[in-house]
């Protein structure tokens, strides 16, 4: 679980990899939650926030590139 400043330092490829691994982990935890074998339910919330944080940073970069191109 990286902070926003750590994520901003990553390249686009690293962000994509981080997003994929975070989504896979979130899927695994959701599956555990549905079978009632989840040890730390708070991890679901943390991972959802991480996914949102990564997507926000990607969107910020896309917008800044669009503004620079215009």
VOMARMI-541214 format. One line per 8 residues: number of its first residue (from 1); their letters; for each residue z, x negated, y of C-alpha. Coordinates in Angstrom, 3 decimals. Example, Ala and Ser with C-alpha at 12.3 -4.5 7.8 and 13.67 -1.06 7.14 Angstrom:
1) AS) 7.800 -12.300 -4.500; 7.140 -13.670 -1.060;
END
This chain:
1) XXXXXXXX) 0.000 0.000 0.000; -1.364 -1.822 2.969; -0.611 -1.280 6.615; -3.309 -0.291 9.086; -3.403 -3.775 10.603; -3.925 -5.341 7.166; -6.703 -2.869 6.419; -8.435 -3.592 9.749;
9) XXXXXXXX) -8.633 -7.268 8.782; -10.522 -6.432 5.569; -14.287 -6.456 5.270; -16.294 -3.308 4.539; -16.639 -4.300 0.873; -12.920 -4.947 0.546; -12.152 -1.580 2.131; -14.475 0.124 -0.340;
17) XXXXXXXX) -12.791 -1.600 -3.256; -9.344 -0.723 -1.887; -10.406 2.904 -1.444; -11.694 3.132 -5.014; -8.579 1.596 -6.516; -6.302 3.802 -4.420; -8.202 6.934 -5.429; -8.010 5.925 -9.101;
25) XXXXXXXX) -4.274 5.395 -8.807; -3.907 8.761 -7.057; -5.848 10.452 -9.852; -3.616 8.819 -12.451; -0.477 9.966 -10.654; -1.810 13.514 -10.261; -2.468 13.587 -13.982; 1.077 12.422 -14.676;
33) XXXXXXXX) 2.420 15.050 -12.282; 0.577 17.799 -14.115; 2.107 16.710 -17.414; 5.537 16.464 -15.742; 5.978 12.778 -16.511; 5.897 11.452 -12.958; 8.665 8.978 -12.185; 8.333 8.816 -8.385;
41) XXXXXXXX) 6.780 11.900 -6.789; 6.890 10.241 -3.376; 4.103 7.895 -4.489; 1.644 10.802 -4.349; 2.298 11.248 -0.645; 2.067 7.505 0.013; -1.256 7.200 -1.794; -2.725 10.220 0.009;
49) XXXXXXXX) -1.775 8.602 3.293; -3.322 5.301 2.206; -6.601 7.044 1.365; -6.572 8.768 4.762; -5.764 5.488 6.506; -8.670 3.690 4.813; -11.087 6.513 5.597; -9.935 6.532 9.228;
57) XXXXXXXX) -10.566 2.814 9.609; -14.000 3.144 8.007; -14.821 5.995 10.387; -13.632 3.949 13.392; -15.940 1.118 12.379; -18.894 3.453 11.910; -18.336 4.964 15.361; -18.011 1.576 17.029;
65) XXXXXX) -21.260 0.421 15.376; -23.011 3.589 16.532; -21.794 3.078 20.099; -22.865 -0.573 20.028; -26.318 0.390 18.758; -26.758 3.007 21.486;
END
